[in-house]
Structures are given as C-alpha cells and as structure tokens.
Amino acid sequence: MISEQEKKQIRRYCLLPSIAAACLAVAILIGIPWIVLVMINDIVWEGGFYGLGLYTYLGIAAASLTAFVVCFLIPRIGMRKEKWMRIAEQANVMLSNNDYSAQLAASMGARAMGTLLRHTNREDASAMGDAFNALAAVGTLATVTQMTNELRRNAKCIAAIYGVKVPKARNYVLAVILIPVLLLIGVYIPQFVSAKQNADAGIVQASKSVYALQDSFKTDCDHVSIDDPKEGYNGSGYDVTGYLYAYDEPYQSYIWVTVGNDGQICEVIYCIDVDVHASKEETLEKASLDLLKLNVMMNDSNVKAVSEQMLSEYTLPEMFVEQFADHSYYENLRVSVDESYSVSYVTEPEEEYDESSESYIYITLEA
C-alpha cells in the first residue's frame, strides 16, 4: 500500500506532463492570435502601435515557457529520486527510460548550422539557414513532446497498478490554453473601443469638410467626385476632386484635395491639361486662369488646411515659368520650391506622342 501523500504525487506526475505540453504549445502558438489582433487593430481600425498588447504577448510567452520548464522538470527530476523509485519497485513494473540525447543533439546541430548559414552574405545560404532553424524548432518540439508523453505514460502506469484515480487533464489543458488567449483578447478590447471612437469622431469631422468642398466645387466645376467618409473609415484621408470641364471637352483640368480625419486639408494637387500645339504663352495664360478658378472654389469652402500655404499658393513659380518657356513640350520637367511645394510638367517623347497621349502641369502642395 502507498500513503495518501504518495497518491497525490502520482496524480501530480500524471497531470504535469500534459500541462507542460500545453504550456509549450501556448508559448509557441500565442503569436498567432496576437498577430490576428494586431492586424485587426492596424487594418480594420488603423489604431497604430499598441504597446500594452505587445508587452502582454511577450509576457504570456515568457510565463508559458517558464511554466513549461517547471511542469516538465518536476516529474522529470522527481521520477529519478529514491521516493519514486521505491514506489515503482513496489509496483513491480518496468518503466520506460529512453535516451533522447541524440535527438536533442541533432536539433542543436541544425540550429547551429542555421545560425551559421544566416550570417553568410549569400541569399541562397541565408534561405537554407532559415530552413535549418525551422527544422531545429520542429525537431526540438517533437523530442520534447515524446519526453512528456513518456513521463505521462510512466505515471499513469503506476497509477493503474495502485488503483489511483487520476483526474482528466482535459480541463487543465483547456484552462492553460484559453486563459492566455482570453487575456490577450481582453487587453485589446479597450484599444478596439478607443480606435472605434476615434474613427467615428474622425468620420464626423472629415464629412463636414468633404461635403463643404463638394458643394463649393459644384459652383464652377462640371462634375465632382468624393470619397464619402460615411461609407467607411480611411486613416489616410478622403479625396475630393473637382473637374472644371466635361468629359468630352479637350481639356481636363482638375483639383484634387485630400481631407484628413481632423477635418483639415492635408494635400492639394492641381492638374492642368496642356495643349502641345498651343504657344507657351497661351498655355501659361490658360493654366493661370484654371488655377485661379480652382483655388477660389477651394477657399470658398472655408475648410481649414494643415498649412496656410495650401490655400494661398496656386500660381506657377517664376522658376518653373522660365524653364517651361524654353523647354520642349515633349520633355518632362520638375521644379521643387521647397519640401512641400513642387511643380511638374509630365508628357511623352515626341516620337511616341499620338492622339491618345496627354500632357499635364501638376502643382503639389503637401503637409
């Protein structure tokens, strides 16, 4: 007969290997739900970096790995002690005691080879290094799984001989797996709620500005297109485009305004169609007139901009005018006034220019 304390030890040794395997699985696989949560935060809500979520993930991985080591070593070391060996002798049973040193050495060798190949300058060798590292990880996991299974079998064998009732490990394993996942989800819920509230507030602010620009552009533009904020949140902003002329007109000058979620204009692009058969004087005069019309409509909307320059700058810089006057209609040209203000002339080579070719002057004003 064995004592009640020894029965508790047998039950503990039956459960701990299963719990150890579950802890190892959590340490390795907890990154999957974390990546999913990060993708939801970044793609759906565009919430940006969430430090608490990262630190929680790392903490769970570290705690699970520590728990695995503890739950694995307790029966592993305990089964080699005199007390357990006496219990096994009384049971008169031969327990398995396989040598896993060769398998562990092979995994460590693959890991070392992978590290060595990763430090080479050759891409093919680096790829082989990744393969060796993956092989080492799989090999180590397989070996550890075999070791935990052996510990569990030995403990259950002793329990069966002594008639010790062992509780099912399923509930413990489920708790080990579900609690970290639920904790990680719980940490991200406030972030999702906050991101949703910010997105809703941004939609309200952006909608007012987008609709104001749309109404203003309709006064003198043939047609207007918008990205409606109420149709879906967009962290990069919403575009409002006003086209001065109809689709069937020979000219297609337009203004492209981007509104941020704070309701302010964060980018302005003027696009002026160029007739390569007209004189440079006619082209520049028409460009100035179109730019004035488009700028007046934008300012009449009373929508604020990130910088005053976006609202006030609409004329072609003297530097561009001088270079364009002496420039071929069939060569591209770009002039940067400063980091946020540039003017470009975009066209095609003369030998490739045909009826479908187009030439434009672009003024770009960025935050």
Buried (B, 14 or more C-beta within 10 A) or exposed (E): EBEEEBBEBBBBBBBBBBBBBBBBBBBBBBBEBBEEBBEBBBEEBBBEEBEEBEEBBEBBBEBBBEBBBEBBEBBBEBBEEEEBEEBBEBBEEEBEEEEEEEBBEBBEEBBEBBEEBBEEEEEEEBEBBEBBBEBBBEBBBEBBBEBBBBBBBBBBBBBEBBEBEBEEBEEBBEEBBEEBBEBBBEBBEEBBEEBBEBBEEBBEBBBEBBBBBBEBBEEEBBBBBBBBBEEEBBBEBBBBBBBBBEEEEEBBBBBBBBBBBBBBBBBBBBBBBBEBEEEBEEBBEBBBEBBEBBBEBBBBBEBEBBBEBBBEBBBBBEEBBEBBEEBEBBEEBEBBBEEBBBBBBBBBEEEEBEEEEEBBBBBBBBB
